[in-house]
């Protein structure tokens, strides 16, 4: 519940502090005194967007702070996930609105607007007059029904959305394969020609390097031959014999001095390495051959490879891969059709699973709707609105062509609210037949159910009783009082019936001091409360008779 509220430099509010209590708290006062500003400031603490126009004229920033206590494990989990420290299930929410930016803090830790909203929806609910517009638009009905079992619906919806994601991925695979097969059938002649052309070249991945090396050899044959010949002549002289003698001398030295042992081994290793190299050079010059015809063949092959790379815009490695791909593509039409058929079976299986998941969500909504219908008619009866109420949950049927258009992020359902306010006239769409007074009572009845089901600790009503009078006003007042028995209720009201039932009564006033308007608050005692109710009954001048009537209302409602 909302324990305390502090508001500074917010419109005509300079600096006020309000301590709220459990039960029913009413806010009364003349029009323009600042009652709605109190609600607006609480709305900011619950995630409404802020703007600099809210700042009191001449000030640099507005500061709104509220202390909330709670008994909801979902709030504990959210606070833990955001690493926000708290004690005794109590948090302080602060909004600082300046000319340039808005800062949000929970227990002095900065959070985003989205994070605040996620927590705030479990802290309190604000019901304003414009909320009744939701009942005039059937697009809101699904959200209203889901809200009654939000966590359970969300669990079902999460499972459904996971299935839908898999289904969409499988559909993409199927459509991609189908397009590929259609493309193959359309371009089979082209693909067959390309495969034949690439296959005829007998491409090899490292062939280009080998060709370049051999071309370099043939183009530089004379220079290579001369260098190898000169090297061979040097080898055939006594150079290797001299090295052999050096090796043998060091080996002999090692017999007399150990320090020559490692040197002897090292010289010996190098000698045999050089011997092998010299033999290799002799072999190379023996096998060296110049073939002009071979050079022409290599040049032609190099040109052919260059041309095919340019034609396809791929290197040799990519061309070999593309050739393999063409072989795979050009499998028989029967094989392709079998592959497509298997993909469709997989798609159908996932389609069925997704639809079943959506049906599970639909069944849950129908169960929730039945509970709403039963309890709502009881609430409407309490509000002198004898009626029949029905929630129709309509699910899209499966599509024989496996179209995914029947699925959306909320499932396969559409919801319509039907009501019969004149018994015997039959059920008709809610948005088309109810009056303003009836709509406000229906919304109040729904809100009473919602608050109870979600265990919201605070509910705020902003003049929801406008336009209601007489016996209906008394019924509305009693329903609001009933709500306050299991949750904290804060309400702006112009009805003496509601005010007389309050546990706490706060008077909002405004005064002008030195050409500035100021909002003031006062928690009324019993005598002041009776006078305020008498003032609400009167036309501006309180009589003794009105005071007596107001006193009787308060005493009878204790």
QUIQUIZI-V40318 format. One record per pair of residues at least 24 apart in sequence whose ideal C-beta (glycine too) atoms are under 10 Angstrom apart, sorted by sequence separation. I is the first residue (numbers start at 0). J is the second residue. If there is no record, write none. Layout:
# QUIQUIZI-V40318
i=I j=J
i=I j=J
This chain:
# QUIQUIZI-V40318
i=9 j=33
i=12 j=36
i=17 j=41
i=39 j=63
i=40 j=64
i=41 j=65
i=66 j=90
i=67 j=91
i=81 j=105
i=83 j=107
i=84 j=108
i=242 j=266
i=246 j=270
i=368 j=392
i=390 j=414
i=391 j=415
i=439 j=463
i=440 j=464
i=443 j=467
i=458 j=482
i=472 j=496
i=473 j=497
i=476 j=500
i=504 j=528
i=506 j=530
i=526 j=550
i=529 j=553
i=10 j=35
i=11 j=36
i=12 j=37
i=15 j=40
i=40 j=65
i=65 j=90
i=66 j=91
i=67 j=92
i=81 j=106
i=83 j=108
i=245 j=270
i=246 j=271
i=365 j=390
i=367 j=392
i=390 j=415
i=391 j=416
i=416 j=441
i=439 j=464
i=458 j=483
i=468 j=493
i=471 j=496
i=472 j=497
i=476 j=501
i=498 j=523
i=503 j=528
i=504 j=529
i=506 j=531
i=525 j=550
i=528 j=553
i=529 j=554
i=10 j=36
i=65 j=91
i=66 j=92
i=82 j=108
i=92 j=118
i=120 j=146
i=364 j=390
i=365 j=391
i=366 j=392
i=389 j=415
i=390 j=416
i=391 j=417
i=439 j=465
i=464 j=490
i=465 j=491
i=467 j=493
i=468 j=494
i=470 j=496
i=473 j=499
i=505 j=531
i=6 j=33
i=9 j=36
i=12 j=39
i=64 j=91
i=65 j=92
i=78 j=105
i=81 j=108
i=83 j=110
i=92 j=119
i=242 j=269
i=243 j=270
i=365 j=392
i=389 j=416
i=390 j=417
i=439 j=466
i=440 j=467
i=463 j=490
i=464 j=491
i=465 j=492
i=466 j=493
i=467 j=494
i=469 j=496
i=473 j=500
i=501 j=528
i=504 j=531
i=9 j=37
i=12 j=40
i=64 j=92
i=65 j=93
i=77 j=105
i=78 j=106
i=90 j=118
i=121 j=149
i=242 j=270
i=364 j=392
i=388 j=416
i=389 j=417
i=439 j=467
i=458 j=486
i=459 j=487
i=460 j=488
i=461 j=489
i=462 j=490
i=463 j=491
i=464 j=492
i=465 j=493
i=468 j=496
i=504 j=532
i=506 j=534
i=525 j=553
i=10 j=39
i=63 j=92
i=64 j=93
i=65 j=94
i=81 j=110
i=120 j=149
i=363 j=392
i=365 j=394
i=388 j=417
i=389 j=418
i=416 j=445
i=456 j=485
i=457 j=486
i=458 j=487
i=459 j=488
i=460 j=489
i=461 j=490
i=462 j=491
i=463 j=492
i=464 j=493
i=465 j=494
i=467 j=496
i=499 j=528
i=525 j=554
i=6 j=36
i=9 j=39
i=10 j=40
i=63 j=93
i=64 j=94
i=78 j=108
i=81 j=111
i=92 j=122
i=362 j=392
i=364 j=394
i=387 j=417
i=388 j=418
i=389 j=419
i=435 j=465
i=436 j=466
i=451 j=481
i=455 j=485
i=456 j=486
i=457 j=487
i=458 j=488
i=459 j=489
i=460 j=490
i=461 j=491
i=462 j=492
i=464 j=494
i=467 j=497
i=498 j=528
i=499 j=529
i=6 j=37
i=9 j=40
i=62 j=93
i=63 j=94
i=64 j=95
i=83 j=114
i=239 j=270
i=242 j=273
i=243 j=274
i=361 j=392
i=387 j=418
i=388 j=419
i=435 j=466
i=436 j=467
i=440 j=471
i=443 j=474
i=447 j=478
i=451 j=482
i=454 j=485
i=455 j=486
i=456 j=487
i=457 j=488
i=458 j=489
i=459 j=490
i=460 j=491
i=461 j=492
i=462 j=493
i=498 j=529
i=501 j=532
i=62 j=94
i=63 j=95
i=90 j=122
i=242 j=274
i=361 j=393
i=362 j=394
i=386 j=418
i=387 j=419
i=388 j=420
i=434 j=466
i=435 j=467
i=436 j=468
i=439 j=471
i=443 j=475
i=446 j=478
i=447 j=479
i=450 j=482
i=454 j=486
i=455 j=487
i=457 j=489
i=458 j=490
i=459 j=491
i=460 j=492
i=462 j=494
i=464 j=496
i=525 j=557
i=4 j=37
i=6 j=39
i=7 j=40
i=61 j=94
i=62 j=95
i=63 j=96
i=81 j=114
i=361 j=394
i=386 j=419
i=387 j=420
i=446 j=479
i=453 j=486
i=464 j=497
i=498 j=531
i=499 j=532
i=6 j=40
i=9 j=43
i=61 j=95
i=62 j=96
i=80 j=114
i=81 j=115
i=239 j=273
i=360 j=394
i=361 j=395
i=384 j=418
i=385 j=419
i=386 j=420
i=437 j=471
i=440 j=474
i=444 j=478
i=447 j=481
i=451 j=485
i=463 j=497
i=498 j=532
i=5 j=40
i=6 j=41
i=60 j=95
i=61 j=96
i=62 j=97
i=83 j=118
i=238 j=273
i=239 j=274
i=242 j=277
i=385 j=420
i=386 j=421
i=387 j=422
i=391 j=426
i=436 j=471
i=440 j=475
i=443 j=478
i=447 j=482
i=450 j=485
i=451 j=486
i=497 j=532
i=4 j=40
i=60 j=96
i=61 j=97
i=81 j=117
i=358 j=394
i=384 j=420
i=385 j=421
i=386 j=422
i=439 j=475
i=443 j=479
i=446 j=482
i=450 j=486
i=495 j=531
i=496 j=532
i=499 j=535
i=4 j=41
i=6 j=43
i=60 j=97
i=77 j=114
i=80 j=117
i=81 j=118
i=357 j=394
i=385 j=422
i=387 j=424
i=389 j=426
i=391 j=428
i=460 j=497
i=495 j=532
i=498 j=535
i=499 j=536
i=6 j=44
i=59 j=97
i=60 j=98
i=67 j=105
i=239 j=277
i=357 j=395
i=387 j=425
i=388 j=426
i=440 j=478
i=447 j=485
i=450 j=488
i=494 j=532
i=495 j=533
i=497 j=535
i=498 j=536
i=58 j=97
i=59 j=98
i=60 j=99
i=234 j=273
i=238 j=277
i=358 j=397
i=379 j=418
i=387 j=426
i=390 j=429
i=436 j=475
i=443 j=482
i=447 j=486
i=495 j=534
i=496 j=535
i=1 j=41
i=4 j=44
i=58 j=98
i=59 j=99
i=60 j=100
i=61 j=101
i=62 j=102
i=64 j=104
i=77 j=117
i=78 j=118
i=234 j=274
i=354 j=394
i=357 j=397
i=386 j=426
i=389 j=429
i=495 j=535
i=12 j=53
i=14 j=55
i=53 j=94
i=60 j=101
i=77 j=118
i=354 j=395
i=375 j=416
i=379 j=420
i=388 j=429
i=494 j=535
i=495 j=536
i=10 j=52
i=13 j=55
i=54 j=96
i=60 j=102
i=234 j=276
i=235 j=277
i=354 j=396
i=376 j=418
i=493 j=535
i=495 j=537
i=1 j=44
i=10 j=53
i=12 j=55
i=53 j=96
i=54 j=97
i=74 j=117
i=77 j=120
i=234 j=277
i=354 j=397
i=375 j=418
i=492 j=535
i=1 j=45
i=9 j=53
i=10 j=54
i=11 j=55
i=52 j=96
i=54 j=98
i=73 j=117
i=74 j=118
i=77 j=121
i=233 j=277
i=234 j=278
i=354 j=398
i=372 j=416
i=8 j=53
i=9 j=54
i=10 j=55
i=11 j=56
i=13 j=58
i=49 j=94
i=51 j=96
i=73 j=118
i=74 j=119
i=76 j=121
i=364 j=409
i=371 j=416
i=372 j=417
i=8 j=54
i=9 j=55
i=10 j=56
i=19 j=65
i=46 j=92
i=49 j=95
i=50 j=96
i=51 j=97
i=74 j=120
i=75 j=121
i=231 j=277
i=234 j=280
i=235 j=281
i=351 j=397
i=364 j=410
i=368 j=414
i=8 j=55
i=19 j=66
i=21 j=68
i=44 j=91
i=45 j=92
i=47 j=94
i=49 j=96
i=51 j=98
i=71 j=118
i=73 j=120
i=74 j=121
i=230 j=277
i=233 j=280
i=234 j=281
i=350 j=397
i=363 j=410
i=365 j=412
i=386 j=433
i=7 j=55
i=8 j=56
i=14 j=62
i=16 j=64
i=17 j=65
i=18 j=66
i=44 j=92
i=46 j=94
i=49 j=97
i=51 j=99
i=53 j=101
i=73 j=121
i=74 j=122
i=350 j=398
i=357 j=405
i=364 j=412
i=368 j=416
i=8 j=57
i=9 j=58
i=12 j=61
i=43 j=92
i=44 j=93
i=45 j=94
i=51 j=100
i=69 j=118
i=72 j=121
i=231 j=280
i=357 j=406
i=360 j=409
i=361 j=410
i=365 j=414
i=384 j=433
i=504 j=553
i=8 j=58
i=43 j=93
i=44 j=94
i=51 j=101
i=71 j=121
i=230 j=280
i=231 j=281
i=351 j=401
i=353 j=403
i=356 j=406
i=357 j=407
i=360 j=410
i=361 j=411
i=364 j=414
i=495 j=545
i=499 j=549
i=7 j=58
i=8 j=59
i=9 j=60
i=10 j=61
i=12 j=63
i=41 j=92
i=43 j=94
i=49 j=100
i=50 j=101
i=67 j=118
i=71 j=122
i=230 j=281
i=350 j=401
i=354 j=405
i=359 j=410
i=360 j=411
i=361 j=412
i=386 j=437
i=498 j=549
i=499 j=550
i=8 j=60
i=9 j=61
i=42 j=94
i=49 j=101
i=67 j=119
i=69 j=121
i=231 j=283
i=349 j=401
i=350 j=402
i=353 j=405
i=354 j=406
i=357 j=409
i=358 j=410
i=360 j=412
i=384 j=436
i=499 j=551
i=500 j=552
i=501 j=553
i=7 j=60
i=8 j=61
i=9 j=62
i=43 j=96
i=48 j=101
i=49 j=102
i=69 j=122
i=227 j=280
i=230 j=283
i=231 j=284
i=350 j=403
i=353 j=406
i=357 j=410
i=358 j=411
i=384 j=437
i=388 j=441
i=495 j=548
i=499 j=552
i=500 j=553
i=7 j=61
i=8 j=62
i=9 j=63
i=40 j=94
i=49 j=103
i=68 j=122
i=69 j=123
i=226 j=280
i=227 j=281
i=230 j=284
i=231 j=285
i=347 j=401
i=356 j=410
i=357 j=411
i=358 j=412
i=386 j=440
i=495 j=549
i=498 j=552
i=499 j=553
i=6 j=61
i=7 j=62
i=8 j=63
i=67 j=122
i=346 j=401
i=350 j=405
i=356 j=411
i=357 j=412
i=382 j=437
i=386 j=441
i=498 j=553
i=499 j=554
i=500 j=555
i=501 j=556
i=502 j=557
i=6 j=62
i=7 j=63
i=67 j=123
i=227 j=283
i=228 j=284
i=350 j=406
i=354 j=410
i=384 j=440
i=388 j=444
i=496 j=552
i=499 j=555
i=500 j=556
i=5 j=62
i=6 j=63
i=7 j=64
i=46 j=103
i=65 j=122
i=227 j=284
i=346 j=403
i=354 j=411
i=382 j=439
i=383 j=440
i=384 j=441
i=388 j=445
i=495 j=552
i=499 j=556
i=500 j=557
i=5 j=63
i=6 j=64
i=43 j=101
i=65 j=123
i=226 j=284
i=227 j=285
i=343 j=401
i=353 j=411
i=379 j=437
i=382 j=440
i=386 j=444
i=495 j=553
i=498 j=556
i=499 j=557
i=4 j=63
i=5 j=64
i=6 j=65
i=44 j=103
i=228 j=287
i=381 j=440
i=382 j=441
i=4 j=64
i=5 j=65
i=43 j=103
i=223 j=283
i=224 j=284
i=227 j=287
i=384 j=444
i=496 j=556
i=3 j=64
i=4 j=65
i=5 j=66
i=44 j=105
i=223 j=284
i=379 j=440
i=382 j=443
i=3 j=65
i=4 j=66
i=378 j=440
i=379 j=441
i=381 j=443
i=382 j=444
i=2 j=65
i=3 j=66
i=4 j=67
i=49 j=112
i=224 j=287
i=378 j=441
i=381 j=444
i=1 j=65
i=2 j=66
i=3 j=67
i=48 j=112
i=223 j=287
i=224 j=288
i=379 j=443
i=380 j=444
i=1 j=66
i=2 j=67
i=47 j=112
i=224 j=289
i=378 j=443
i=379 j=444
i=382 j=447
i=0 j=66
i=1 j=67
i=2 j=68
i=46 j=112
i=223 j=289
i=375 j=441
i=378 j=444
i=379 j=445
i=381 j=447
i=0 j=67
i=1 j=68
i=46 j=113
i=220 j=287
i=377 j=444
i=378 j=445
i=0 j=68
i=46 j=114
i=47 j=115
i=220 j=288
i=221 j=289
i=376 j=444
i=378 j=446
i=0 j=69
i=46 j=115
i=47 j=116
i=220 j=289
i=375 j=444
i=378 j=447
i=0 j=70
i=45 j=115
i=46 j=116
i=220 j=290
i=374 j=444
i=375 j=445
i=378 j=448
i=44 j=115
i=45 j=116
i=46 j=117
i=216 j=287
i=217 j=288
i=220 j=291
i=374 j=445
i=377 j=448
i=43 j=115
i=46 j=118
i=47 j=119
i=217 j=289
i=375 j=447
i=45 j=118
i=46 j=119
i=216 j=289
i=217 j=290
i=371 j=444
i=374 j=447
i=375 j=448
i=45 j=119
i=46 j=120
i=217 j=291
i=220 j=294
i=371 j=445
i=374 j=448
i=44 j=119
i=45 j=120
i=46 j=122
i=73 j=149
i=217 j=293
i=218 j=294
i=480 j=556
i=42 j=119
i=45 j=122
i=73 j=150
i=216 j=293
i=217 j=294
i=371 j=448
i=374 j=451
i=41 j=119
i=44 j=122
i=45 j=123
i=47 j=125
i=216 j=294
i=217 j=295
i=370 j=448
i=371 j=449
i=374 j=452
i=44 j=123
i=45 j=124
i=214 j=293
i=218 j=297
i=473 j=552
i=477 j=556
i=45 j=125
i=213 j=293
i=214 j=294
i=217 j=297
i=218 j=298
i=476 j=556
i=42 j=123
i=213 j=294
i=216 j=297
i=217 j=298
i=371 j=452
i=41 j=123
i=370 j=452
i=42 j=125
i=213 j=296
i=214 j=297
i=41 j=125
i=213 j=297
i=214 j=298
i=9 j=94
i=42 j=127
i=212 j=297
i=367 j=452
i=382 j=467
i=5 j=91
i=39 j=125
i=210 j=296
i=211 j=297
i=214 j=300
i=383 j=469
i=2 j=89
i=9 j=96
i=38 j=125
i=210 j=297
i=213 j=300
i=214 j=301
i=383 j=470
i=384 j=471
i=3 j=91
i=5 j=93
i=6 j=94
i=7 j=95
i=8 j=96
i=209 j=297
i=210 j=298
i=213 j=301
i=383 j=471
i=2 j=91
i=38 j=127
i=382 j=471
i=210 j=300
i=211 j=301
i=383 j=473
i=384 j=474
i=1 j=92
i=210 j=301
i=383 j=474
i=35 j=127
i=382 j=474
i=383 j=475
i=207 j=300
i=381 j=474
i=382 j=475
i=206 j=300
i=207 j=301
i=210 j=304
i=380 j=474
i=381 j=475
i=206 j=301
i=382 j=477
i=381 j=477
i=382 j=478
i=207 j=304
i=381 j=478
i=206 j=304
i=207 j=305
i=379 j=478
i=200 j=300
i=378 j=478
i=381 j=481
i=203 j=304
i=207 j=308
i=202 j=304
i=200 j=303
i=378 j=481
i=199 j=303
i=200 j=304
i=202 j=307
i=200 j=306
i=200 j=307
i=207 j=314
i=207 j=315
i=206 j=315
i=197 j=307
i=204 j=314
i=205 j=315
i=196 j=307
i=204 j=315
i=205 j=316
i=203 j=315
i=204 j=316
i=202 j=315
i=196 j=310
i=197 j=311
i=202 j=316
i=204 j=318
i=196 j=311
i=200 j=315
i=204 j=319
i=202 j=318
i=203 j=319
i=204 j=320
i=193 j=310
i=202 j=319
i=193 j=311
i=200 j=318
i=200 j=319
i=202 j=321
i=202 j=322
i=1 j=122
i=197 j=318
i=0 j=122
i=1 j=123
i=197 j=319
i=200 j=322
i=0 j=123
i=197 j=321
i=198 j=322
i=193 j=318
i=197 j=322
i=196 j=322
i=197 j=323
i=194 j=321
i=198 j=325
i=193 j=321
i=194 j=322
i=197 j=325
i=198 j=326
i=193 j=322
i=194 j=323
i=197 j=326
i=194 j=324
i=195 j=325
i=194 j=325
i=193 j=325
i=194 j=326
i=192 j=325
i=190 j=324
i=191 j=325
i=194 j=328
i=190 j=325
i=193 j=328
i=194 j=329
i=189 j=325
i=190 j=326
i=193 j=329
i=191 j=328
i=190 j=328
i=191 j=329
i=190 j=329
i=187 j=328
i=183 j=325
i=186 j=328
i=187 j=329
i=183 j=328
i=187 j=332
i=182 j=328
i=183 j=329
i=183 j=330
i=180 j=328
i=184 j=332
i=179 j=328
i=183 j=332
i=184 j=335
i=180 j=332
i=183 j=335
i=181 j=335
i=180 j=335
i=179 j=335
i=180 j=336
i=177 j=335
i=180 j=338
i=181 j=339
i=176 j=335
i=179 j=338
i=180 j=339
i=179 j=339
i=176 j=338
i=177 j=339
i=180 j=342
i=176 j=339
i=176 j=341
i=177 j=342
i=173 j=339
i=176 j=342
i=177 j=343
i=175 j=342
i=176 j=343
i=173 j=341
i=174 j=342
i=173 j=342
i=172 j=342
i=173 j=343
i=173 j=344
i=170 j=342
i=173 j=345
i=174 j=346
i=169 j=342
i=172 j=345
i=173 j=346
i=169 j=343
i=172 j=346
i=173 j=347
i=169 j=345
i=170 j=346
i=173 j=349
i=169 j=346
i=169 j=347
i=169 j=348
i=170 j=349
i=166 j=346
i=169 j=349
i=170 j=350
i=168 j=349
i=169 j=350
i=166 j=348
i=167 j=349
i=166 j=349
i=165 j=349
i=166 j=350
i=169 j=353
i=166 j=351
i=163 j=349
i=166 j=352
i=167 j=353
i=162 j=349
i=165 j=352
i=166 j=353
i=162 j=350
i=165 j=353
i=166 j=354
i=164 j=353
i=162 j=352
i=163 j=353
i=166 j=356
i=162 j=353
i=163 j=354
i=161 j=353
i=162 j=354
i=160 j=353
i=162 j=355
i=163 j=356
i=159 j=353
i=162 j=356
i=163 j=357
i=159 j=354
i=161 j=356
i=162 j=357
i=159 j=355
i=160 j=356
i=159 j=356
i=158 j=356
i=159 j=357
i=158 j=357
i=159 j=358
i=156 j=356
i=159 j=359
i=160 j=360
i=155 j=356
i=156 j=357
i=158 j=359
i=159 j=360
i=155 j=357
i=158 j=360
i=159 j=361
i=155 j=359
i=156 j=360
i=155 j=360
i=154 j=360
i=155 j=361
i=155 j=362
i=156 j=363
i=152 j=360
i=155 j=363
i=154 j=363
i=155 j=364
i=152 j=363
i=151 j=363
i=152 j=364
i=145 j=360
i=148 j=363
i=151 j=366
i=152 j=367
i=148 j=364
i=151 j=367
i=147 j=364
i=145 j=363
i=148 j=366
i=144 j=363
i=145 j=364
i=148 j=367
i=144 j=364
i=147 j=367
i=144 j=365
i=146 j=367
i=147 j=368
i=145 j=367
i=148 j=370
i=141 j=364
i=144 j=367
i=147 j=370
i=148 j=371
i=144 j=368
i=147 j=371
i=144 j=371
i=147 j=374
i=140 j=368
i=143 j=371
i=173 j=401
i=170 j=401
i=170 j=402
i=170 j=403
i=166 j=401
i=167 j=403
i=166 j=403
i=167 j=406
i=163 j=403
i=166 j=406
i=163 j=406
i=162 j=406
i=163 j=407
i=163 j=408
i=144 j=390
i=160 j=406
i=143 j=390
i=159 j=406
i=163 j=410
i=144 j=392
i=160 j=408
i=159 j=408
i=160 j=409
i=140 j=390
i=159 j=409
i=160 j=410
i=140 j=391
i=141 j=392
i=159 j=410
i=140 j=392
i=156 j=408
i=159 j=411
i=156 j=409
i=156 j=410
i=155 j=410
i=152 j=409
i=152 j=410
i=145 j=409
i=145 j=410
i=142 j=409
i=145 j=412
i=141 j=409
i=144 j=412
i=141 j=410
i=145 j=414
i=144 j=414
i=141 j=412
i=143 j=414
i=140 j=412
i=141 j=413
i=142 j=414
i=144 j=416
i=140 j=413
i=141 j=414
i=143 j=416
i=140 j=414
i=138 j=413
i=139 j=414
i=140 j=415
i=137 j=413
i=138 j=414
i=140 j=416
i=137 j=414
i=139 j=416
i=137 j=415
i=137 j=416
i=134 j=416
i=134 j=418
i=140 j=429
i=140 j=430
i=137 j=428
i=137 j=429
i=137 j=430
i=135 j=429
i=136 j=430
i=134 j=429
i=135 j=430
i=134 j=430
i=135 j=431
i=135 j=433
i=147 j=445
i=134 j=433
i=143 j=442
i=146 j=445
i=149 j=449
i=147 j=448
i=131 j=433
i=143 j=445
i=147 j=449
i=134 j=437
i=135 j=438
i=146 j=449
i=149 j=452
i=150 j=453
i=131 j=435
i=134 j=438
i=147 j=451
i=148 j=452
i=149 j=453
i=134 j=439
i=147 j=452
i=148 j=453
i=132 j=438
i=143 j=449
i=146 j=452
i=147 j=453
i=128 j=435
i=131 j=438
i=134 j=441
i=146 j=453
i=131 j=439
i=134 j=442
i=130 j=439
i=131 j=440
i=133 j=442
i=131 j=441
i=132 j=442
i=128 j=439
i=131 j=442
i=134 j=445
i=130 j=442
i=131 j=443
i=133 j=445
i=130 j=443
i=128 j=442
i=130 j=445
i=126 j=442
i=130 j=446
i=126 j=443
i=126 j=445
i=126 j=446
i=124 j=446
i=126 j=449
i=126 j=450
i=124 j=449
i=124 j=450
i=123 j=450
i=124 j=453
i=130 j=460
i=124 j=455
i=130 j=461
i=121 j=453
i=123 j=455
i=124 j=456
i=125 j=457
i=126 j=458
i=127 j=459
i=128 j=460
i=129 j=461
i=131 j=463
i=120 j=453
i=121 j=454
i=122 j=455
i=123 j=456
i=124 j=457
i=125 j=458
i=126 j=459
i=127 j=460
i=128 j=461
i=130 j=463
i=121 j=455
i=122 j=456
i=123 j=457
i=124 j=458
i=125 j=459
i=126 j=460
i=127 j=461
i=128 j=462
i=120 j=455
i=121 j=456
i=122 j=457
i=123 j=458
i=124 j=459
i=125 j=460
i=126 j=461
i=127 j=462
i=128 j=463
i=123 j=459
i=124 j=460
i=125 j=461
i=126 j=462
i=127 j=463
i=128 j=464
i=126 j=463
i=128 j=465
i=128 j=466
i=124 j=486
i=123 j=486
i=123 j=487
i=125 j=489
i=126 j=490
i=127 j=491
i=123 j=489
i=73 j=453
i=73 j=454
i=71 j=453
i=74 j=456
i=71 j=454
i=70 j=454
i=71 j=455
i=69 j=454
i=71 j=456
i=69 j=455
i=70 j=456
i=69 j=456
i=68 j=456
i=69 j=457
i=67 j=456
i=68 j=457
i=67 j=457
i=45 j=457
i=45 j=459
i=41 j=457
i=42 j=459
i=41 j=459
i=42 j=461
i=68 j=487
i=41 j=461
i=38 j=459
i=37 j=459
i=38 j=460
i=39 j=461
i=38 j=461
i=37 j=461
i=38 j=462
i=35 j=461
i=34 j=461
i=35 j=462
i=34 j=462
i=24 j=457
i=26 j=459
i=26 j=460
i=21 j=456
i=24 j=459
i=25 j=460
i=26 j=461
i=21 j=457
i=26 j=462
i=19 j=457
i=41 j=489
i=38 j=489
i=37 j=489
i=38 j=490
i=23 j=476
i=38 j=491
i=25 j=479
i=37 j=491
i=0 j=455
i=1 j=456
i=2 j=457
i=0 j=456
i=1 j=457
i=23 j=479
i=34 j=490
i=35 j=491
i=0 j=457
i=23 j=480
i=34 j=491
i=0 j=458
i=1 j=459
i=22 j=480
i=23 j=481
i=34 j=492
i=57 j=515
i=23 j=482
i=24 j=483
i=34 j=493
i=56 j=515
i=23 j=483
i=55 j=515
i=56 j=516
i=22 j=483
i=23 j=484
i=55 j=516
i=21 j=483
i=22 j=484
i=55 j=517
i=21 j=484
i=23 j=486
i=24 j=487
i=25 j=488
i=26 j=489
i=27 j=490
i=28 j=491
i=30 j=493
i=22 j=486
i=23 j=487
i=24 j=488
i=25 j=489
i=26 j=490
i=27 j=491
i=21 j=486
i=22 j=487
i=23 j=488
i=24 j=489
i=25 j=490
i=26 j=491
i=27 j=492
i=28 j=493
i=21 j=487
i=22 j=488
i=23 j=489
i=24 j=490
i=25 j=491
i=26 j=492
i=27 j=493
i=20 j=487
i=21 j=488
i=23 j=490
i=25 j=492
i=27 j=494
i=19 j=487
i=27 j=495
i=37 j=505
i=20 j=489
i=23 j=492
i=25 j=494
i=19 j=489
i=27 j=497
i=37 j=507
i=27 j=498
i=34 j=505
i=36 j=507
i=17 j=489
i=25 j=497
i=26 j=498
i=34 j=506
i=35 j=507
i=25 j=498
i=34 j=507
i=23 j=497
i=25 j=499
i=27 j=501
i=32 j=506
i=33 j=507
i=34 j=508
i=23 j=498
i=25 j=500
i=26 j=501
i=32 j=507
i=33 j=508
i=25 j=501
i=31 j=507
i=32 j=508
i=33 j=509
i=23 j=500
i=24 j=501
i=25 j=502
i=26 j=503
i=27 j=504
i=28 j=505
i=29 j=506
i=32 j=509
i=22 j=500
i=23 j=501
i=24 j=502
i=25 j=503
i=26 j=504
i=27 j=505
i=28 j=506
i=29 j=507
i=31 j=509
i=32 j=510
i=22 j=501
i=23 j=502
i=24 j=503
i=25 j=504
i=26 j=505
i=27 j=506
i=28 j=507
i=29 j=508
i=22 j=502
i=23 j=503
i=24 j=504
i=25 j=505
i=26 j=506
i=27 j=507
i=28 j=508
i=29 j=509
i=21 j=502
i=22 j=503
i=23 j=504
i=24 j=505
i=25 j=506
i=26 j=507
i=27 j=508
i=28 j=509
i=37 j=518
i=20 j=502
i=21 j=503
i=36 j=518
i=20 j=503
i=33 j=516
i=37 j=520
i=19 j=503
i=32 j=516
i=33 j=517
i=34 j=518
i=2 j=487
i=4 j=489
i=18 j=503
i=31 j=516
i=33 j=518
i=0 j=486
i=1 j=487
i=19 j=505
i=32 j=518
i=33 j=519
i=34 j=520
i=0 j=487
i=18 j=505
i=31 j=518
i=32 j=519
i=33 j=520
i=0 j=488
i=1 j=489
i=17 j=505
i=32 j=520
i=0 j=489
i=17 j=507
i=28 j=518
i=28 j=519
i=15 j=507
i=28 j=520
i=28 j=521
i=26 j=520
i=12 j=507
i=27 j=523
i=12 j=509
i=11 j=509
i=24 j=522
i=25 j=523
i=13 j=512
i=11 j=511
i=27 j=528
i=13 j=515
i=15 j=517
i=20 j=522
i=13 j=516
i=14 j=517
i=15 j=518
i=17 j=520
i=19 j=522
i=25 j=528
i=28 j=531
i=11 j=515
i=12 j=516
i=13 j=517
i=14 j=518
i=15 j=519
i=16 j=520
i=18 j=522
i=27 j=531
i=11 j=516
i=12 j=517
i=13 j=518
i=15 j=520
i=17 j=522
i=27 j=532
i=29 j=534
i=10 j=516
i=11 j=517
i=12 j=518
i=13 j=519
i=25 j=531
i=11 j=518
i=12 j=519
i=25 j=532
i=27 j=534
i=10 j=518
i=12 j=520
i=27 j=535
i=9 j=518
i=6 j=518
i=6 j=520
i=4 j=520
